[in-house]
Amino acid sequence: MNKYPSIVDLQKKAHTRIPFVAKEYLETGTGQDHCLKRNTEAFQKIALNPSFLHGELNPILNTNVLGQSFNLPFGIAPIGLTGLMWPKAELYLAQSATEHNMPYCLSTVATRTPEELAPFIDDNGWYQLYTPRKEELTWSMLDSARDAGFKNLVITIDIPAPSKRERTKRAGMQMPPKLNPRFLWQAFKRPAWSWQTLKNGLPRLKTIESYSEFKSMMSVGAYVQNNIGGNLSWEYANKIKEYWQGPVILKGILNPKDAELAVKYGYDGIVVSNHGGRQFDGAPGTLDILPEIVSVVDSKCAILFDGGIRSGLDIAKALIMGADFALLGRAFMYSVCALGPLGPSHAINILAEELSNAMIQLGISDIHSLKSSKSQTIV
């Protein structure tokens, strides 16, 4: 805690340990990164009014969401191409999530398969789906995730077209990564990353690879472009909801009309998210749009929140503004890149301590009271 007392400290350390192209992939938005900045700047605009003289407080951080009890009101968001940023990242994240009884959401384009993570997820595994254009591929992916023990399905809806992510292109990023002299030189300057990559192998999109006719990195990348995303509709999403045997969450809700339809069609939850600022530079910051969506949903389904969270105080603000639960992606990747297998638990402890401290400052003793305190706490 003394050496890396905050998520920002982990971020700085992570930048010294991963190749430049991996750093840009992790940190980039799209366009001019305006949406990315709106996510974090929105938290700075919210001030909370402390309340004192409540005696000794020991805040209780456990909460219930989607019919399940968790030790903390936050979990690990889905992250694509995780192994590029640090080998075995998915294993470290899944193990820590189970240890701390919090959700871990595996991405369709992660570098580990649901089967590989099955021994580590217990009841904490969520599976994020980028919808294939062919329905038979969708059903196969869902069967694999369900058979591996994943309980909740998260359908990402905000990729009707691919984003450009210009910074990653300038850095030389390709999906999957291309082993050219530029990339090899970047890797040479990051010996810890290179050593771990040599031991564990180059990152591969293993779930996608299992469906591709050819197994080369280039052909798998082409397969993603040709077969994943771009065709999701309410009709298709509803078919997926009916097929999955468990809670279904729509991730990428920014428009209140879409939130209203999600409630109408009976989805168990939504994630207010703009894909971490990576998909559409004209989108609003997630915290800015959250109150309007909360008003429309009116407690008829769970509202999860994603985007710009870098501290436990940010989590407190998201909950006060109406979210039921928070998801963090970059913060946990910083922790893995900085500290390897020790990183996720350290990040969890940082966030839990900061959240607890914020609640004490506000005179609040439990998460339910925090979520219902907006009128008393927002300045």
C-alpha positions as a Markdown table, in Angstrom:
| # | Residue | x | y | z |
|---|---|---|---|---|
| 1 | Met | 0.0 | 0.0 | 0.0 |
| 2 | Asn | 2.9 | 2.4 | 0.6 |
| 3 | Lys | 4.5 | 1.8 | -2.8 |
| 4 | Tyr | 1.3 | 1.6 | -4.9 |
| 5 | Pro | -1.4 | 3.2 | -2.8 |
| 6 | Ser | -3.7 | 4.0 | -5.7 |
| 7 | Ile | -4.9 | 2.8 | -9.1 |
| 8 | Val | -3.0 | 5.6 | -10.7 |
| 9 | Asp | 0.2 | 4.3 | -9.1 |
| 10 | Leu | -0.5 | 0.9 | -10.7 |
| 11 | Gln | -1.1 | 2.6 | -14.0 |
| 12 | Lys | 2.2 | 4.3 | -13.9 |
| 13 | Lys | 4.0 | 1.1 | -13.0 |
| 14 | Ala | 2.2 | -0.8 | -15.7 |
| 15 | His | 3.4 | 1.6 | -18.4 |
| 16 | Thr | 7.0 | 0.8 | -17.5 |
| 17 | Arg | 6.5 | -3.0 | -17.9 |
| 18 | Ile | 4.5 | -3.5 | -21.2 |
| 19 | Pro | 5.4 | -2.7 | -24.8 |
| 20 | Phe | 4.3 | 0.6 | -26.3 |
| 21 | Val | 1.7 | -1.0 | -28.6 |
| 22 | Ala | 0.1 | -2.9 | -25.6 |
| 23 | Lys | 0.0 | 0.4 | -23.6 |
| 24 | Glu | -1.7 | 2.2 | -26.5 |
| 25 | Tyr | -4.2 | -0.7 | -26.9 |
| 26 | Leu | -5.0 | -0.5 | -23.2 |
| 27 | Glu | -5.3 | 3.3 | -22.9 |
| 28 | Thr | -6.7 | 4.3 | -26.3 |
| 29 | Gly | -10.1 | 5.6 | -27.1 |
| 30 | Thr | -11.1 | 6.5 | -30.6 |
| 31 | Gly | -11.1 | 9.6 | -32.7 |
| 32 | Gln | -9.5 | 12.4 | -30.5 |
| 33 | Asp | -10.3 | 10.6 | -27.3 |
| 34 | His | -12.9 | 13.1 | -26.3 |
| 35 | Cys | -15.3 | 10.4 | -25.1 |
| 36 | Leu | -12.5 | 8.7 | -23.1 |
| 37 | Lys | -11.9 | 12.0 | -21.3 |
| 38 | Arg | -15.6 | 12.7 | -20.7 |
| 39 | Asn | -15.7 | 9.5 | -18.7 |
| 40 | Thr | -13.1 | 10.5 | -16.2 |
| 41 | Glu | -14.0 | 14.2 | -16.2 |
| 42 | Ala | -17.6 | 13.5 | -15.3 |
| 43 | Phe | -16.5 | 12.2 | -11.9 |
| 44 | Gln | -14.6 | 15.4 | -11.2 |
| 45 | Lys | -17.7 | 17.4 | -11.6 |
| 46 | Ile | -19.5 | 15.5 | -8.7 |
| 47 | Ala | -18.9 | 16.8 | -5.2 |
| 48 | Leu | -20.2 | 15.0 | -2.1 |
| 49 | Asn | -21.2 | 16.6 | 1.2 |
| 50 | Pro | -19.6 | 14.9 | 4.2 |
| 51 | Ser | -21.6 | 14.2 | 7.4 |
| 52 | Phe | -19.9 | 13.7 | 10.7 |
| 53 | Leu | -20.7 | 12.8 | 14.4 |
| 54 | His | -21.9 | 9.3 | 13.6 |
| 55 | Gly | -19.7 | 7.5 | 16.1 |
| 56 | Glu | -17.5 | 4.6 | 15.0 |
| 57 | Leu | -18.4 | 3.4 | 11.5 |
| 58 | Asn | -17.3 | 0.1 | 9.9 |
| 59 | Pro | -19.0 | 0.1 | 6.5 |
| 60 | Ile | -20.5 | -3.1 | 5.2 |
| 61 | Leu | -19.6 | -3.4 | 1.5 |
| 62 | Asn | -21.5 | -6.5 | 0.5 |
| 63 | Thr | -24.4 | -6.2 | -1.9 |
| 64 | Asn | -26.9 | -8.2 | -4.0 |
| 65 | Val | -27.3 | -7.9 | -7.7 |
| 66 | Leu | -28.9 | -10.2 | -10.3 |
| 67 | Gly | -30.0 | -12.6 | -7.6 |
| 68 | Gln | -26.5 | -13.1 | -6.2 |
| 69 | Ser | -24.7 | -11.8 | -3.1 |
| 70 | Phe | -21.2 | -10.4 | -3.6 |
| 71 | Asn | -18.7 | -9.1 | -1.0 |
| 72 | Leu | -18.2 | -5.9 | -2.9 |
| 73 | Pro | -20.4 | -3.6 | -5.1 |
| 74 | Phe | -18.0 | -3.9 | -8.1 |
| 75 | Gly | -16.5 | -6.5 | -10.4 |
| 76 | Ile | -14.2 | -7.1 | -13.3 |
| 77 | Ala | -15.4 | -5.9 | -16.7 |
| 78 | Pro | -14.7 | -7.9 | -19.9 |
| 79 | Ile | -11.4 | -7.0 | -21.6 |
| 80 | Gly | -10.4 | -8.1 | -25.1 |
| 81 | Leu | -6.9 | -9.3 | -26.1 |
| 82 | Thr | -6.0 | -9.5 | -22.5 |
| 83 | Gly | -2.9 | -11.6 | -23.0 |
| 84 | Leu | -1.3 | -8.9 | -25.2 |
| 85 | Met | -1.1 | -6.7 | -22.1 |
| 86 | Trp | 0.1 | -9.4 | -19.8 |
| 87 | Pro | 0.3 | -13.2 | -20.2 |
| 88 | Lys | -2.1 | -15.3 | -18.0 |
| 89 | Ala | -4.0 | -12.1 | -17.1 |
| 90 | Glu | -7.4 | -13.9 | -17.3 |
| 91 | Leu | -6.3 | -16.6 | -14.9 |
| 92 | Tyr | -5.1 | -14.0 | -12.4 |
| 93 | Leu | -8.3 | -12.0 | -12.6 |
| 94 | Ala | -10.6 | -15.0 | -12.4 |
| 95 | Gln | -8.7 | -16.4 | -9.4 |
| 96 | Ser | -8.8 | -13.1 | -7.5 |
| 97 | Ala | -12.5 | -12.6 | -8.3 |
| 98 | Thr | -13.4 | -15.9 | -6.8 |
| 99 | Glu | -11.2 | -15.3 | -3.8 |
| 100 | His | -13.0 | -12.0 | -3.1 |
| 101 | Asn | -16.4 | -13.2 | -4.2 |
| 102 | Met | -16.9 | -10.8 | -7.0 |
| 103 | Pro | -17.8 | -11.2 | -10.7 |
| 104 | Tyr | -15.3 | -11.8 | -13.4 |
| 105 | Cys | -16.5 | -11.3 | -17.0 |
| 106 | Leu | -14.6 | -13.1 | -19.7 |
| 107 | Ser | -14.6 | -11.5 | -23.2 |
| 108 | Thr | -15.3 | -13.4 | -26.4 |
| 109 | Val | -12.0 | -11.9 | -27.7 |
| 110 | Ala | -10.0 | -12.7 | -24.6 |
| 111 | Thr | -6.9 | -14.9 | -24.9 |
| 112 | Arg | -8.3 | -17.8 | -22.8 |
| 113 | Thr | -11.3 | -19.9 | -23.4 |
| 114 | Pro | -14.2 | -20.5 | -21.0 |
| 115 | Glu | -13.0 | -24.1 | -20.6 |
| 116 | Glu | -9.6 | -22.9 | -19.4 |
| 117 | Leu | -11.1 | -20.7 | -16.8 |
| 118 | Ala | -13.7 | -23.2 | -15.6 |
| 119 | Pro | -11.6 | -24.4 | -12.6 |
| 120 | Phe | -11.2 | -20.9 | -11.3 |
| 121 | Ile | -14.5 | -19.1 | -11.6 |
| 122 | Asp | -16.7 | -21.0 | -9.1 |
| 123 | Asp | -20.1 | -19.1 | -9.3 |
| 124 | Asn | -18.5 | -15.8 | -10.2 |
| 125 | Gly | -18.1 | -16.3 | -14.0 |
| 126 | Trp | -19.9 | -14.0 | -16.4 |
| 127 | Tyr | -19.5 | -14.4 | -20.1 |
| 128 | Gln | -19.5 | -11.5 | -22.5 |
| 129 | Leu | -20.7 | -12.1 | -26.1 |
| 130 | Tyr | -19.8 | -10.3 | -29.3 |
| 131 | Thr | -22.5 | -11.8 | -31.4 |
| 132 | Pro | -21.5 | -13.8 | -34.5 |
| 133 | Arg | -23.3 | -13.2 | -37.7 |
| 134 | Lys | -24.2 | -16.9 | -38.0 |
| 135 | Glu | -26.6 | -18.0 | -35.3 |
| 136 | Glu | -25.2 | -21.5 | -35.1 |
| 137 | Leu | -21.9 | -20.0 | -34.0 |
| 138 | Thr | -23.7 | -18.0 | -31.3 |
| 139 | Trp | -25.4 | -21.1 | -29.9 |
| 140 | Ser | -22.1 | -23.0 | -29.9 |
| 141 | Met | -20.3 | -20.2 | -28.0 |
| 142 | Leu | -23.1 | -20.0 | -25.5 |
| 143 | Asp | -23.1 | -23.8 | -24.9 |
| 144 | Ser | -19.4 | -23.7 | -24.3 |
| 145 | Ala | -19.7 | -20.9 | -21.8 |
| 146 | Arg | -22.6 | -22.5 | -20.0 |
| 147 | Asp | -21.0 | -25.9 | -19.8 |
| 148 | Ala | -17.8 | -24.3 | -18.3 |
| 149 | Gly | -19.9 | -22.9 | -15.5 |
| 150 | Phe | -20.5 | -19.3 | -16.5 |
| 151 | Lys | -23.7 | -18.0 | -14.9 |
| 152 | Asn | -24.6 | -14.7 | -16.4 |
| 153 | Leu | -24.5 | -13.6 | -20.0 |
| 154 | Val | -23.4 | -10.1 | -21.0 |
| 155 | Ile | -24.3 | -9.2 | -24.6 |
| 156 | Thr | -22.3 | -6.3 | -25.9 |
| 157 | Ile | -24.5 | -4.2 | -28.1 |
| 158 | Asp | -22.4 | -1.1 | -29.0 |
| 159 | Ile | -20.4 | -2.3 | -32.0 |
| 160 | Pro | -22.7 | -1.8 | -35.0 |
| 161 | Ala | -19.5 | -0.9 | -36.9 |
| 162 | Pro | -15.8 | -1.2 | -36.0 |
| 163 | Ser | -14.1 | 1.9 | -34.5 |
| 164 | Lys | -10.9 | 3.2 | -35.9 |
| 165 | Arg | -8.9 | 3.6 | -32.7 |
| 166 | Glu | -6.3 | 5.7 | -34.4 |
| 167 | Arg | -3.8 | 5.7 | -31.6 |
| 168 | Thr | -3.4 | 2.0 | -31.7 |
| 169 | Lys | -3.0 | 2.1 | -35.5 |
| 170 | Arg | -0.2 | 4.7 | -35.1 |
| 171 | Ala | 1.4 | 2.4 | -32.6 |
| 172 | Gly | 1.4 | -0.5 | -35.1 |
| 173 | Met | -1.4 | -2.5 | -33.5 |
| 174 | Gln | -3.0 | -5.3 | -35.5 |
| 175 | Met | -5.4 | -7.9 | -34.3 |
| 176 | Pro | -3.9 | -10.4 | -33.7 |
| 177 | Pro | -0.5 | -8.6 | -33.2 |
| 178 | Lys | 2.0 | -8.8 | -36.1 |
| 179 | Leu | 5.5 | -9.8 | -35.1 |
| 180 | Asn | 7.4 | -7.2 | -37.1 |
| 181 | Pro | 10.7 | -5.5 | -36.2 |
| 182 | Arg | 8.9 | -2.6 | -34.6 |
| 183 | Phe | 7.0 | -4.8 | -32.2 |
| 184 | Leu | 10.0 | -7.0 | -31.4 |
| 185 | Trp | 12.0 | -3.9 | -30.5 |
| 186 | Gln | 9.3 | -2.7 | -28.2 |
| 187 | Ala | 9.2 | -6.2 | -26.5 |
| 188 | Phe | 13.0 | -6.2 | -26.2 |
| 189 | Lys | 12.7 | -3.0 | -24.0 |
| 190 | Arg | 10.3 | -4.7 | -21.7 |
| 191 | Pro | 12.2 | -7.8 | -20.5 |
| 192 | Ala | 9.7 | -8.9 | -17.8 |
| 193 | Trp | 6.8 | -8.9 | -20.3 |
| 194 | Ser | 9.0 | -10.7 | -22.9 |
| 195 | Trp | 10.0 | -13.4 | -20.5 |
| 196 | Gln | 6.5 | -14.1 | -19.4 |
| 197 | Thr | 5.4 | -14.1 | -23.1 |
| 198 | Leu | 8.1 | -16.6 | -24.0 |
| 199 | Lys | 7.0 | -18.9 | -21.2 |
| 200 | Asn | 3.3 | -18.7 | -22.0 |
| 201 | Gly | 3.3 | -18.2 | -25.8 |
| 202 | Leu | 2.1 | -15.3 | -27.9 |
| 203 | Pro | -1.4 | -14.0 | -27.3 |
| 204 | Arg | -4.1 | -15.9 | -29.3 |
| 205 | Leu | -7.8 | -15.3 | -29.6 |
| 206 | Lys | -8.4 | -18.9 | -28.5 |
| 207 | Thr | -12.2 | -18.9 | -28.5 |
| 208 | Ile | -12.4 | -17.4 | -32.0 |
| 209 | Glu | -9.5 | -19.6 | -33.1 |
| 210 | Ser | -11.5 | -22.8 | -32.3 |
| 211 | Tyr | -14.1 | -21.7 | -34.9 |
| 212 | Ser | -11.7 | -20.5 | -37.6 |
| 213 | Glu | -10.8 | -23.0 | -40.4 |
| 214 | Phe | -7.2 | -21.8 | -40.4 |
| 215 | Lys | -5.2 | -21.3 | -37.2 |
| 216 | Ser | -2.7 | -18.7 | -38.2 |
| 217 | Met | -2.9 | -15.3 | -36.3 |
| 218 | Met | -3.7 | -13.5 | -39.5 |
| 219 | Ser | -6.5 | -15.8 | -40.5 |
| 220 | Val | -8.1 | -15.6 | -37.1 |
| 221 | Gly | -8.0 | -11.8 | -37.2 |
| 222 | Ala | -9.7 | -11.9 | -40.6 |
| 223 | Tyr | -12.3 | -14.3 | -39.2 |
| 224 | Val | -13.2 | -11.8 | -36.5 |
| 225 | Gln | -13.7 | -9.1 | -39.1 |
| 226 | Asn | -15.9 | -11.3 | -41.3 |
| 227 | Asn | -17.9 | -13.2 | -38.7 |
| 228 | Ile | -18.3 | -11.2 | -35.5 |
| 229 | Gly | -20.5 | -8.1 | -34.9 |
| 230 | Gly | -22.4 | -5.6 | -37.0 |
| 231 | Asn | -25.8 | -7.4 | -37.2 |
| 232 | Leu | -27.3 | -7.3 | -33.7 |
| 233 | Ser | -31.0 | -6.4 | -33.5 |
| 234 | Trp | -33.6 | -6.6 | -30.8 |
| 235 | Glu | -34.9 | -9.7 | -32.5 |
| 236 | Tyr | -31.5 | -11.4 | -32.5 |
| 237 | Ala | -30.8 | -10.3 | -28.9 |
| 238 | Asn | -34.1 | -11.6 | -27.7 |
| 239 | Lys | -33.4 | -15.0 | -29.3 |
| 240 | Ile | -30.1 | -15.1 | -27.4 |
| 241 | Lys | -31.9 | -14.2 | -24.2 |
| 242 | Glu | -34.3 | -17.1 | -24.7 |
| 243 | Tyr | -31.5 | -19.5 | -25.5 |
| 244 | Trp | -29.4 | -18.7 | -22.4 |
| 245 | Gln | -30.4 | -20.4 | -19.2 |
| 246 | Gly | -29.7 | -17.6 | -16.7 |
| 247 | Pro | -29.6 | -13.8 | -16.3 |
| 248 | Val | -28.9 | -11.8 | -19.4 |
| 249 | Ile | -27.5 | -8.3 | -19.4 |
| 250 | Leu | -27.2 | -5.8 | -22.2 |
| 251 | Lys | -23.9 | -3.9 | -22.2 |
| 252 | Gly | -23.5 | -0.6 | -24.0 |
| 253 | Ile | -26.8 | 1.2 | -23.1 |
| 254 | Leu | -26.5 | 5.0 | -23.5 |
| 255 | Asn | -29.9 | 5.9 | -25.0 |
| 256 | Pro | -32.8 | 6.1 | -22.5 |
| 257 | Lys | -35.1 | 4.7 | -25.2 |
| 258 | Asp | -32.8 | 1.6 | -25.5 |
| 259 | Ala | -33.0 | 1.2 | -21.7 |
| 260 | Glu | -36.8 | 1.4 | -21.8 |
| 261 | Leu | -36.8 | -1.3 | -24.5 |
| 262 | Ala | -34.5 | -3.5 | -22.4 |
| 263 | Val | -37.0 | -3.3 | -19.6 |
| 264 | Lys | -39.9 | -4.0 | -21.9 |
| 265 | Tyr | -38.2 | -7.1 | -23.3 |
| 266 | Gly | -37.4 | -8.5 | -19.8 |
| 267 | Tyr | -33.7 | -8.2 | -19.6 |
| 268 | Asp | -32.3 | -8.8 | -16.1 |
| 269 | Gly | -29.8 | -6.0 | -16.3 |
| 270 | Ile | -28.1 | -3.3 | -18.4 |
| 271 | Val | -24.6 | -1.9 | -18.3 |
| 272 | Val | -24.5 | 1.9 | -18.8 |
| 273 | Ser | -21.3 | 1.9 | -20.9 |
| 274 | Asn | -19.7 | 3.6 | -23.9 |
| 275 | His | -17.1 | 0.8 | -24.4 |
| 276 | Gly | -14.5 | 2.7 | -22.3 |
| 277 | Gly | -14.6 | 5.5 | -24.8 |
| 278 | Arg | -13.3 | 3.2 | -27.5 |
| 279 | Gln | -16.2 | 3.0 | -29.9 |
| 280 | Phe | -17.8 | 6.4 | -30.7 |
| 281 | Asp | -16.0 | 9.6 | -29.8 |
| 282 | Gly | -19.3 | 11.5 | -29.9 |
| 283 | Ala | -20.9 | 9.5 | -27.1 |
| 284 | Pro | -21.6 | 11.1 | -23.7 |
| 285 | Gly | -19.7 | 10.2 | -20.6 |
| 286 | Thr | -21.4 | 7.3 | -18.8 |
| 287 | Leu | -21.8 | 9.2 | -15.5 |
| 288 | Asp | -23.4 | 12.1 | -17.3 |
| 289 | Ile | -26.1 | 10.0 | -18.9 |
| 290 | Leu | -26.6 | 7.7 | -15.9 |
| 291 | Pro | -29.3 | 9.7 | -14.0 |
| 292 | Glu | -31.6 | 9.8 | -17.1 |
| 293 | Ile | -31.3 | 6.1 | -17.6 |
| 294 | Val | -32.0 | 5.5 | -13.9 |
| 295 | Ser | -35.1 | 7.5 | -14.2 |
| 296 | Val | -36.4 | 5.5 | -17.2 |
| 297 | Val | -35.5 | 2.1 | -15.7 |
| 298 | Asp | -37.2 | 2.9 | -12.4 |
| 299 | Ser | -35.8 | -0.1 | -10.6 |
| 300 | Lys | -37.3 | -2.6 | -13.1 |
| 301 | Cys | -33.9 | -4.2 | -13.9 |
| 302 | Ala | -30.4 | -4.0 | -12.5 |
| 303 | Ile | -28.3 | -1.1 | -13.6 |
| 304 | Leu | -24.6 | -1.8 | -13.8 |
| 305 | Phe | -22.1 | 1.0 | -14.6 |
| 306 | Asp | -18.9 | 1.0 | -16.6 |
| 307 | Gly | -16.5 | 3.8 | -17.7 |
| 308 | Gly | -13.9 | 6.0 | -16.2 |
| 309 | Ile | -13.7 | 4.5 | -12.7 |
| 310 | Arg | -10.2 | 4.9 | -11.1 |
| 311 | Ser | -10.9 | 4.9 | -7.4 |
| 312 | Gly | -13.3 | 3.7 | -4.7 |
| 313 | Leu | -14.6 | 7.3 | -4.5 |
| 314 | Asp | -15.6 | 7.0 | -8.1 |
| 315 | Ile | -17.5 | 3.8 | -7.3 |
| 316 | Ala | -19.3 | 5.6 | -4.5 |
| 317 | Lys | -20.3 | 8.4 | -6.9 |
| 318 | Ala | -21.6 | 5.9 | -9.5 |
| 319 | Leu | -23.7 | 4.2 | -6.8 |
| 320 | Ile | -25.0 | 7.4 | -5.4 |
| 321 | Met | -26.0 | 8.5 | -8.9 |
| 322 | Gly | -28.2 | 5.4 | -9.3 |
| 323 | Ala | -26.1 | 2.4 | -10.4 |
| 324 | Asp | -26.6 | -0.9 | -8.6 |
| 325 | Phe | -23.2 | -2.2 | -9.3 |
| 326 | Ala | -19.9 | -1.1 | -11.0 |
| 327 | Leu | -17.6 | -2.8 | -13.4 |
| 328 | Leu | -13.9 | -1.9 | -13.9 |
| 329 | Gly | -11.7 | -2.9 | -16.8 |
| 330 | Arg | -8.6 | -0.8 | -17.2 |
| 331 | Ala | -8.0 | -0.5 | -13.4 |
| 332 | Phe | -7.6 | -4.2 | -13.1 |
| 333 | Met | -5.4 | -4.5 | -16.2 |
| 334 | Tyr | -3.1 | -1.9 | -14.6 |
| 335 | Ser | -2.9 | -4.1 | -11.6 |
| 336 | Val | -1.9 | -7.2 | -13.5 |
| 337 | Cys | 0.6 | -5.4 | -15.7 |
| 338 | Ala | 2.2 | -3.8 | -12.7 |
| 339 | Leu | 2.3 | -6.7 | -10.2 |
| 340 | Gly | 1.4 | -9.9 | -12.1 |
| 341 | Pro | -0.6 | -12.4 | -10.0 |
| 342 | Leu | -0.5 | -10.2 | -6.9 |
| 343 | Gly | -2.0 | -7.3 | -8.8 |
| 344 | Pro | -5.8 | -7.9 | -8.8 |
| 345 | Ser | -6.1 | -8.5 | -5.1 |
| 346 | His | -4.0 | -5.4 | -4.4 |
| 347 | Ala | -6.3 | -3.4 | -6.7 |
| 348 | Ile | -9.4 | -4.8 | -5.0 |
| 349 | Asn | -8.0 | -3.9 | -1.6 |
| 350 | Ile | -7.3 | -0.3 | -2.8 |
| 351 | Leu | -10.8 | 0.2 | -4.2 |
| 352 | Ala | -12.5 | -1.4 | -1.1 |
| 353 | Glu | -10.5 | 0.8 | 1.3 |
| 354 | Glu | -11.2 | 3.9 | -0.7 |
| 355 | Leu | -14.9 | 3.1 | -0.9 |
| 356 | Ser | -15.1 | 2.4 | 2.8 |
| 357 | Asn | -13.3 | 5.6 | 3.6 |
| 358 | Ala | -15.7 | 7.6 | 1.4 |
| 359 | Met | -18.7 | 6.0 | 3.2 |
| 360 | Ile | -17.2 | 6.9 | 6.6 |
| 361 | Gln | -16.8 | 10.6 | 5.4 |
| 362 | Leu | -20.4 | 10.6 | 4.3 |
| 363 | Gly | -21.6 | 9.0 | 7.5 |
| 364 | Ile | -23.0 | 5.9 | 5.7 |
| 365 | Ser | -22.6 | 2.4 | 7.0 |
| 366 | Asp | -23.8 | 0.1 | 4.1 |
| 367 | Ile | -24.2 | 0.0 | 0.4 |
| 368 | His | -28.0 | 0.1 | 0.4 |
| 369 | Ser | -27.9 | 3.4 | 2.3 |
| 370 | Leu | -25.2 | 4.7 | 0.0 |
| 371 | Lys | -27.3 | 4.1 | -3.1 |
| 372 | Ser | -30.3 | 5.9 | -1.5 |
| 373 | Ser | -28.3 | 8.9 | -0.3 |
| 374 | Lys | -28.2 | 11.1 | -3.4 |
| 375 | Ser | -30.4 | 14.0 | -2.1 |
| 376 | Gln | -28.3 | 14.2 | 1.1 |
| 377 | Thr | -24.8 | 13.8 | -0.4 |
| 378 | Ile | -24.6 | 15.5 | -3.9 |
| 379 | Val | -23.6 | 19.1 | -3.5 |
